[in-house]
Amino acid sequence: WKMDEDGATCPVGYTCERATSNSGTLYETEAKCCESMPWLSSDLCVALTSGVPSEQWFVADIQDEGCVQDCNAVEAAVPEPWCGTITNVATKTYASITECCSKQLSWIDSARCNATSLGGTIVGSAEWYVADYSTGKCVQDCDAVGTPVTCLQPGGLAESSTELFADAEACCESRLSYLNVGLCNATSNGATYTGSEEWIVDYENTRCVQDCDTTTATCVLPGGIIEDSSTKTYADAAACCAAKLSYLDTDLCESNSNPASNGTAKYFADIENGLCKLDQETATCPTGYTCSRATVGSGKLYDTETACCTASLPYIDSDLCVARTTGVTS
């Protein structure tokens, strides 16, 4: 890429040397000559030949996390901080910062790469990432609230290799998947989490309770806030009972899970006294009946006193058993 010209008359910027029989093909223009070397960027080749910077963008040092431009900072009225000089003819060059960033520094956030390339202040993308796993929350890629305007939960500028997410929920689901996503999302956004109010099993008390910690119109049986994602929740007490306490009478489980319940109004056997008891609070017990709240040890529950007497106390005359149960003489 030298000009066949005597050094004394060589144009400024060009490298001149008289061609010889070993110089190969001669070309009318530097552009034509450069086309004969397709492994080089045409713009770069012409720039190196003419001494005029190509104004193309390239990566000078991958650690800089940005691109620089092949331009002459010295000649500029105000030296541009992004100007650099290409020293390696094999350097890949690009027409724009955006292309350079996407092709050569694709793992760096594009806005961050562009800002770094132009020597500007990096304000962050305001996207979400985990800065400290021990906090159990995600934060935003920015330094101060309002910079940019969408920055509400600043966590400092993320490392260029850190994966960023569009919102806190996506970050929680991907990076803190072992936590309750609702709790993580609320904490990340600086909000108080009151629970999903869905239902979870309480094996100790043979019932289902809710994912919430304060009694409200919709949180009728608080069981505390679920912090992990491994706890299975259900839309209602019935679904929870069926899935987790299937060995228990469904109505009994649902009654245990309802603080307003007075009982199932079903019957269970009292073998010692040869009668069936009504699963109901004693305060609301019908006259003549023997009432007691059923437990997991009460055995099978029946819809009627007759069914209970026949199935659970077959060795006692059915009429006598019913009479004892209802308090009505047989």
C-alpha positions, 0 to 999 in steps of 0.5 A: 500500500505504498505510492510509487513516487520519489520520497522528495515529492511524496504527498503528506501522509502517504508512504512512498517508494519507487516500485520495482519488478518485485512490487507486483501489480500497480493500481491507479488508486489506493482504493483499488490497491486495497481491494487486492487485500480483502483480508483487510478492512478497505477503509482501514487500508486506505487510511493507512495508505493515505495517512488520513484516519478512517474514523472507523471504530475498533477495540483497542483494549478489551479491558476498556469495555468500549470502542475507540475511533480511528481519528486524529485527536491532536488536530481536533480543536477540542481533543476527543477522548475517544480517538485512538490509533490503529497499530495492528493492520489486522484490527477489525473496524466498524462504521459505528459505535453500536456495531463495534459494541455489538460485534466485539463486546456483545457481553457488555450492555449496549448503553454502557458500551456506548457511554464508555466509548464516548467518554461519557458518564455511565449512569447505568441501565436501571435494569435488575441484577443481584448485587448481594445474594445474602440480601435476598433481593434484586437491585437496579444497575444505577448509582442514584435514585432518578439517574436515570429516571427509572432508577428507584432501587439503586444497587450500583453499576453492575459489572459488564459481565453481569446478566441484567433483567427487565424487572425485579420479578424476572431477576428473582425468578432467574437468580433467586429461584429458591426464594418465594418470588412474591416476597423477593419481588416486593423486597426488591421494589422496597415494598412490604410483602403481605403474602399471597393468601394462598393455602399451605398445609399445617401438619401439626394441627391437621389443617391448612393455613394461609400464606399471610401473617395478619388477619384480614377479610381475605386472610382468615387463617394466617400461617405466616409468610412463606419465604422459600419457593419449595412450599406448595400453595393451593388456591383454597383450603379444599384443594390443600386438604385434598392434596396434603391431608387426604387421610383426613375427612375432607369436611373435617380438614376444611372445618379445621381450616376455617376459624369461623366453623362450629364443626362439620355437623357430622357424626363420629363414634364414641365407642366407650359410651356406645353412641355417636357424637355430633361434631359441633361446638358444645355451645351450639349443641342441639338439645339431647345430643352429645357434641364434641369437636372431631379430631384426627383420632375420631375415625370416620365421620358420617352424615347421619346418626343412623349411618354412624351407629350402623357402621361404627357400632354394629354390635349395639342395637341401631335404635338404641344407639340412635336414641343415646345419640339424640337423647330421644328415648327409643 
